[in-house]
Amino acid sequence: MHWEEDITLKNIELFRAAMLKFTAGSVDYFVLDLKPIQYINSAGLGIIAESVMNMRKQQKDMAISGIGQSIEEIFAIVKFTAFIKLFPDIEAAINFFEAAQNDNPSIC
């Protein structure tokens, strides 16, 4: 999913609904592309963390791509890098998941 605007109080419910729609689907993995994003509020961080945990409960996985320097700094502060895969672009994330599935067809 490509999200195109900063995640703030004004659009947090739209972001929550979009994340639920994509992570609750029948996909084995999910990539959230944040390329143009410069800011994520704490509620947005919580939604991302909750989405990762929900995907893992379903034996699925999630990654984030396209983060800029400001988002990378936020993710480092809140230690997202310890439990979420980060990629420079969406293609790298998709390639990672496809290679993992080819190496181990049971991986989700």
BATORLO-84363 format. One record per residue: x, y, z of N, C-alpha, C in turn; residue number from 1. Coordinates in steps of 0.02 Angstrom, whole numbers, always signed. Layout:
! BATORLO-84363
REC    n_u    n_v    n_w   ca_u   ca_v   ca_w    c_u    c_v    c_w   k
REC      X      Y      Z      X      Y      Z      X      Y      Z NUM
...
END
This chain:
! BATORLO-84363
REC    n_u    n_v    n_w   ca_u   ca_v   ca_w    c_u    c_v    c_w   k
REC    +43    -59     +0     +0     +0     +0    +45    +61     +0   1
REC    +29   +108    -41    +66   +171    -45    +26   +225    -10   2
REC    +54   +253    +44    +22   +307    +80    +56   +372    +60   3
REC    +17   +423    +41    +46   +482    +10    +48   +546    +51   4
REC    +24   +544   +113    +26   +606   +152    +48   +591   +223   5
REC    +73   +642   +257    +93   +634   +326    +36   +605   +366   6
REC    +52   +565   +416     +1   +533   +457     -8   +575   +520   7
REC    -65   +609   +522    -80   +657   +575   -150   +644   +603   8
REC   -169   +684   +651   -235   +678   +681   -291   +685   +628   9
REC   -279   +726   +577   -332   +738   +528   -347   +677   +484  10
REC   -299   +631   +476   -312   +574   +433   -298   +506   +466  11
REC   -291   +506   +532   -272   +444   +566   -325   +389   +557  12
REC   -388   +406   +557   -440   +355   +549   -440   +326   +478  13
REC   -425   +367   +429   -418   +341   +360   -359   +294   +355  14
REC   -304   +312   +388   -245   +269   +389   -260   +203   +424  15
REC   -294   +207   +481   -312   +146   +518   -355   +100   +475  16
REC   -405   +128   +442   -450    +89   +399   -412    +57   +341  17
REC   -367    +95   +310   -328    +68   +254   -283    +11   +277  18
REC   -251    +20   +335   -207    -33   +361   -248    -95   +377  19
REC   -305    -88   +408   -347   -146   +424   -369   -182   +360  20
REC   -388   -144   +310   -410   -173   +247   -355   -217   +216  21
REC   -295   -191   +214   -241   -227   +181   -213   -283   +224  22
REC   -206   -273   +289   -176   -324   +331   -224   -380   +347  23
REC   -288   -368   +342   -338   -421   +357   -353   -463   +295  24
REC   -325   -446   +239   -338   -482   +177   -303   -549   +175  25
REC   -306   -581   +118   -279   -648   +111   -207   -649    +86  26
REC   -173   -593    +90   -103   -590    +68    -56   -623   +118  27
REC     +0   -649    +94    +50   -679   +138    +96   -627   +168  28
REC   +104   -571   +133   +145   -517   +159   +116   -451   +135  29
REC   +137   -398   +170   +110   -332   +156   +167   -282   +159  30
REC   +171   -237   +110   +222   -185   +110   +187   -117   +113  31
REC   +206    -79   +163   +181    -10   +171   +234    +37   +144  32
REC   +219    +71    +89   +266   +117    +58   +253   +188    +84  33
REC   +304   +216   +117   +297   +283   +147   +342   +334   +113  34
REC   +355   +325    +49   +404   +366    +14   +397   +441    +25  35
REC   +339   +472    +15   +337   +545    +22   +326   +570    +94  36
REC   +319   +525   +141   +300   +543   +209   +358   +575   +247  37
REC   +343   +630   +282   +393   +663   +324   +376   +660   +399  38
REC   +313   +642   +415   +291   +643   +485   +240   +588   +498  39
REC   +248   +554   +554   +198   +506   +578   +187   +521   +652  40
REC   +124   +531   +672   +112   +543   +742   +113   +477   +781  41
REC   +108   +482   +847   +113   +422   +889    +57   +372   +876  42
REC     -2   +397   +860    -57   +351   +844    -42   +312   +780  43
REC    -11   +344   +732     +9   +310   +670    +61   +257   +684  44
REC   +109   +272   +727   +159   +223   +746   +126   +163   +780  45
REC    +77   +177   +822    +40   +123   +856     +3    +79   +807  46
REC    -28   +109   +757    -64    +71   +706    -16    +26   +667  47
REC    +42    +53   +650    +91    +13   +614   +114    -46   +657  48
REC   +131    -33   +720   +153    -87   +765    +99   -139   +774  49
REC    +37   -117   +784    -19   -164   +792    -29   -206   +728  50
REC    -21   -175   +671    -28   -211   +607    +24   -265   +600  51
REC    +86   -249   +618   +140   -299   +615   +123   -358   +661  52
REC   +102   -344   +721    +86   -397   +769    +27   -439   +744  53
REC    -24   -407   +717    -82   -444   +691    -62   -488   +632  54
REC    -19   -463   +588     +4   -503   +531    +42   -564   +557  55
REC    +84   -555   +605   +124   -611   +632    +80   -662   +667  56
REC    +28   -640   +700    -19   -688   +731    -50   -733   +678  57
REC    -57   -708   +618    -85   -746   +562    -30   -781   +522  58
REC    +31   -782   +549    +89   -811   +516   +103   -778   +448  59
REC    +94   -713   +447   +108   -672   +388   +162   -621   +408  60
REC   +183   -581   +361   +236   -533   +376   +221   -466   +344  61
REC   +255   -415   +369   +246   -347   +345   +313   -311   +343  62
REC   +321   -266   +296   +381   -225   +290   +361   -154   +272  63
REC   +408   -109   +281   +398    -39   +263   +452    -19   +213  64
REC   +432    +17   +162   +480    +39   +112   +476   +115   +103  65
REC   +529   +141    +73   +530   +211    +52   +533   +262   +107  66
REC   +562   +245   +164   +562   +295   +218   +617   +346   +207  67
REC   +600   +408   +221   +649   +462   +217   +687   +468   +283  68
REC   +733   +516   +284   +776   +524   +342   +737   +540   +406  69
REC   +686   +583   +401   +649   +601   +462   +611   +542   +490  70
REC   +581   +502   +447   +545   +442   +470   +594   +390   +496  71
REC   +651   +384   +463   +702   +336   +487   +724   +355   +558  72
REC   +732   +419   +571   +751   +442   +638   +697   +425   +690  73
REC   +634   +436   +671   +578   +419   +716   +578   +344   +730  74
REC   +586   +304   +678   +586   +231   +686   +644   +208   +730  75
REC   +701   +240   +724   +758   +222   +767   +744   +239   +840  76
REC   +714   +296   +852   +698   +317   +921   +650   +268   +954  77
REC   +599   +247   +917   +549   +201   +947   +566   +128   +936  78
REC   +626   +115   +909   +652    +47   +902   +612     +3   +854  79
REC   +580    +34   +804   +544     -5   +754   +590    -50   +715  80
REC   +652    -29   +707   +700    -69   +668   +712   -137   +699  81
REC   +694   -146   +762   +704   -211   +795   +651   -262   +775  82
REC   +593   -240   +750   +540   -289   +735   +504   -278   +669  83
REC   +524   -228   +631   +494   -217   +565   +549   -215   +513  84
REC   +539   -251   +459   +588   -249   +404   +580   -183   +366  85
REC   +636   -150   +353   +636    -86   +317   +676    -95   +252  86
REC   +650    -66   +198   +682    -71   +132   +683     -2   +100  87
REC   +733    +10    +57   +739    +76    +26   +681    +91    -22  88
REC   +654    +39    -54   +599    +49   -101   +554    -13   -101  89
REC   +496     -6   -131   +447    -60   -131   +472   -121   -170  90
REC   +510   -109   -222   +536   -165   -262   +582   -209   -220  91
REC   +625   -179   -179   +670   -218   -136   +631   -259    -86  92
REC   +577   -230    -59   +536   -267    -11   +501   -326    -44  93
REC   +472   -315   -101   +438   -369   -137   +488   -424   -157  94
REC   +546   -404   -181   +597   -453   -199   +617   -495   -138  95
REC   +624   -464    -80   +641   -500    -19   +588   -554     -4  96
REC   +525   -534     -4   +472   -581    +13   +466   -637    -39  97
REC   +472   -619   -103   +467   -670   -155   +525   -719   -151  98
REC   +585   -695   -136   +643   -740   -128   +633   -785    -68  99
REC   +607   -757    -14   +596   -797    +47   +544   -852    +34 100
REC   +492   -836     -4   +441   -886    -20   +469   -939    -66 101
REC   +513   -920   -113   +544   -970   -158   +592  -1015   -120 102
REC   +628   -988    -71   +674  -1028    -31   +638  -1075    +16 103
REC   +580  -1053    +41   +542  -1091    +89   +468  -1079    +75 104
REC   +437  -1120    +34   +367  -1108    +13   +318  -1101    +71 105
REC   +336  -1124   +130   +290  -1118   +186   +294  -1051   +221 106
REC   +343  -1009   +203   +350   -945   +235   +294   -898   +213 107
REC   +271   -858   +259   +218   -809   +244   +244   -740   +258 108
END
